[in-house]
Amino acid sequence: CGVCHGGRADGAGDRGQGADLRVFNKGFKKFVETVKAGKETGRAMKMPAWGGVLTDETIYQIGAYLETLAKNGANWGKPADH
């Protein structure tokens, strides 16, 4: 994850600018869906799908860790219907 999102999840990765996951506001469920299926970003590099590589448990653990890094105003608990 750190290659794109940075070692501190701030979006300052080695391969350009990934999303700053400390301010992710779409909720835990949307995070899991995005990690599993990937996402078109409109940039040359898109978020790849990791569902065939990472187990659900690993994805949940990553999400739980990222919640601990969240900045004020980030809402990891927000429903995914946005």
C-alpha positions as CSV (number, residue, x, y, z in Angstrom):
1,C,0.0,0.0,0.0
2,G,2.8,2.3,0.9
3,V,4.2,2.5,-2.6
4,C,1.3,4.6,-3.7
5,H,-0.3,5.8,-0.4
6,G,3.0,6.4,1.5
7,G,4.3,4.8,4.6
8,R,2.1,7.1,6.7
9,A,-1.0,6.7,4.4
10,D,-0.7,10.4,3.6
11,G,-0.7,9.9,-0.2
12,A,3.1,10.5,-0.6
13,G,4.1,7.2,-2.1
14,D,7.1,6.4,-4.3
15,R,4.9,6.1,-7.4
16,G,3.3,9.4,-7.4
17,Q,0.4,10.6,-5.4
18,G,-2.1,8.1,-4.0
19,A,-5.1,9.0,-2.0
20,D,-4.5,10.3,1.5
21,L,-6.2,7.5,3.5
22,R,-6.1,9.5,6.7
23,V,-9.0,11.5,5.4
24,F,-11.0,8.7,3.8
25,N,-14.6,9.5,4.2
26,K,-16.6,6.8,2.5
27,G,-16.7,4.3,5.3
28,F,-15.1,1.0,6.1
29,K,-17.4,-1.0,3.8
30,K,-16.4,1.2,0.8
31,F,-12.7,0.9,1.7
32,V,-13.1,-2.9,1.6
33,E,-14.9,-2.9,-1.7
34,T,-12.3,-0.6,-3.2
35,V,-9.4,-2.7,-2.1
36,K,-11.0,-5.8,-3.4
37,A,-12.2,-4.5,-6.8
38,G,-9.9,-1.7,-7.4
39,K,-10.9,1.8,-8.7
40,E,-10.5,3.9,-11.7
41,T,-8.9,7.1,-10.5
42,G,-8.8,9.2,-13.7
43,R,-5.0,9.2,-13.4
44,A,-2.4,7.3,-15.3
45,M,-2.2,4.9,-12.3
46,K,-5.4,3.4,-11.0
47,M,-6.1,1.6,-7.7
48,P,-5.5,-2.1,-8.6
49,A,-7.8,-4.8,-7.4
50,W,-6.3,-6.7,-4.4
51,G,-9.2,-9.1,-3.8
52,G,-7.4,-12.0,-5.4
53,V,-4.2,-11.3,-3.5
54,L,-5.2,-10.3,0.0
55,T,-7.6,-12.2,2.3
56,D,-10.6,-10.5,3.8
57,E,-9.0,-10.7,7.2
58,T,-5.9,-8.9,5.9
59,I,-8.0,-6.2,4.2
60,Y,-10.0,-5.7,7.5
61,Q,-6.7,-5.5,9.5
62,I,-5.4,-2.8,7.1
63,G,-8.6,-0.9,7.4
64,A,-8.6,-1.1,11.2
65,Y,-5.0,0.2,11.2
66,L,-5.9,3.1,8.9
67,E,-8.7,4.1,11.2
68,T,-6.1,4.7,13.9
69,L,-4.4,7.2,11.6
70,A,-7.6,9.0,10.7
71,K,-7.6,12.8,11.0
72,N,-10.4,14.8,12.5
73,G,-13.3,14.9,10.1
74,A,-12.5,11.6,8.5
75,N,-15.4,9.2,8.8
76,W,-14.5,5.6,8.5
77,G,-17.9,4.6,9.9
78,K,-19.8,6.5,7.2
79,P,-22.2,4.2,5.2
80,A,-20.9,3.1,1.7
81,D,-24.0,4.4,-0.2
82,H,-22.2,7.7,-1.2
